[in-house]
């Protein structure tokens, strides 16, 4: 009996006479409660996503600092390499180490100075 006087105009969006019978009445307070419940239930998910993003950013920043430190160490190592090869510097203890390369470099230096004095 309730739906006997319904006339629907199919070409008009607002043409239903009984529009209030087919639509649910939502108030803003029920929508707010639904949003609050949704946020409370999904809070661990959003918190974990935020923590994951923070962890990734911190890891990338740490990796960049490590790469810069590694490049600096490589440059210092390349500068110190000739001295280590010639004079035996490095992990040889606290005293001066008379390596064979020291004597070879001393002989080369003496030959070079003798050749320079002849000219």
C-alpha positions in Angstrom: 0.0 0.0 0.0 2.8 2.3 0.7 4.4 2.1 -2.7 1.2 2.6 -4.7 1.5 6.3 -5.2 5.1 6.3 -6.4 5.7 8.0 -9.7 9.2 7.9 -11.2 10.4 10.0 -14.0 13.3 8.1 -15.5 14.7 11.1 -17.4 15.0 13.4 -14.4 17.5 12.8 -11.6 15.3 14.4 -9.0 12.0 13.2 -10.4 11.0 10.6 -7.8 8.1 11.5 -5.6 9.0 8.9 -3.0 12.7 9.8 -2.9 12.8 9.8 0.9 11.7 6.2 1.0 14.7 5.0 -1.0 17.5 7.1 0.6 19.0 6.5 4.0 19.1 9.4 6.4 22.7 9.8 7.6 23.7 12.5 9.9 27.1 14.1 10.3 27.4 12.7 13.8 27.0 9.1 12.6 29.6 9.7 9.9 32.0 11.2 12.5 31.5 8.1 14.7 32.2 5.9 11.7 35.3 7.8 10.9 36.6 7.7 14.5 36.0 3.9 14.7 37.7 3.4 11.3 40.7 5.5 12.5 40.9 3.7 15.8 40.8 0.2 14.2 43.3 1.1 11.5 45.7 3.1 13.7 48.2 0.2 14.0 48.3 0.0 10.2 48.9 3.7 9.7 51.5 3.8 12.5 53.4 0.8 11.1 53.4 2.4 7.6 54.7 5.6 9.0 57.4 3.8 11.0 58.3 1.8 7.9 58.7 5.0 5.8 60.8 6.6 8.6 63.0 3.5 8.8 63.6 3.4 5.1 64.5 7.1 5.1 66.9 6.7 8.0 68.5 3.6 6.4 69.0 5.5 3.1 70.5 8.4 5.0 72.8 6.1 6.9 73.9 4.4 3.7 74.7 7.7 2.2 76.8 8.7 5.2 78.6 5.3 4.9 79.3 5.7 1.2 80.8 9.2 1.9 82.9 7.8 4.7 84.1 4.9 2.5 85.1 7.2 -0.3 87.0 9.4 2.1 88.8 6.3 3.5 89.6 5.2 0.0 91.2 8.6 -0.8 93.2 8.6 2.4 94.3 5.1 1.7 95.4 5.9 -1.9 97.4 8.9 -0.6 99.1 6.7 2.1 99.7 3.8 -0.2 103.1 5.0 -1.6 104.4 5.7 1.9 103.3 2.3 3.1 105.0 0.6 0.2 108.2 2.5 0.3 108.7 2.8 4.1 106.8 -0.1 5.4 104.2 2.0 7.3 101.1 0.4 8.4 100.4 -2.5 10.8 104.1 -3.2 11.6 104.2 -2.0 15.2 105.3 1.2 16.9 108.9 1.3 15.9 110.5 2.2 12.6 110.5 -0.8 10.3 113.4 -1.2 7.9 111.6 -2.9 5.0 113.4 -4.0 1.8 111.5 -1.3 0.0 113.2 1.3 2.1 116.6 0.1 1.0 115.5 -0.1 -2.6 114.2 3.5 -2.4 117.5 4.6 -0.8 119.5 3.0 -3.6 117.2 4.7 -6.2 117.7 8.0 -4.5 121.5 7.6 -4.4 121.7 6.6 -8.1 119.5 9.6 -9.0 121.7 12.0 -7.0 124.9 10.5 -8.4 123.5 10.9 -12.0 122.5 14.5 -11.1 126.0 15.3 -9.8 127.7 14.0 -13.0 125.9 16.5 -15.2 
